[in-house]
């Protein structure tokens, strides 16, 4: 059997309250300092659950690096994560920073039943989820190739994790939006030869 590569995808921790009132997309917003203490058990759960010798990656947005640092502080052996620009969150173009109400008002297509916009909605100057899948997929393959026979942890975003699932499973972007991907949840994929296996989606620490 060819060497497999296990990919552990983590959605960043909760962002600050003001940003949560907006469609922040790929804006570089900070984590919520007020909730960091409540999130410490989740950081510790991830530190214990992740393989100890994995190679770490994060996106250029500060919230993913800060999440990685919090998991290291909770007991995982620290390292310098490799930047992974193509795993950044969906760019919402001219609509980034709009309140949720204003964002809904400018949509051209009906929103997804479980998300604020449809999978094929492309904001002016921005991306659709289909565009995100197109850039995430090749990068996911590259990370798997770099880590054949080993493990990789990617701290990323809800949109890019759903895009990774769409690529790995051949789902449509609309189907990918049916997945719940919560903050600090864990999604596990494995590349075996030419095929992807899904071990889990949206794992959360026990109550």
Secondary structure, 3 states (H helix, E strand, C coil): CCCEEEEEEEECCCECHHHHCECCCCCCCCECHHHHHHHHHHHHHHHHHCCCCCEEEECCCHHHHHHHHHHHHCCCCCCCCEECHHHCCCCCHHHCCCEHHHHHHHCCCCCCCCCCCCCCCCCCCCCCHHHHHHHHHHHHHHHHHHCCCCEEEEEECHHHHHHHHHHHHCCCHHHHCCCCCCCCCEEEEEEECCEEEEEEEEECCCC
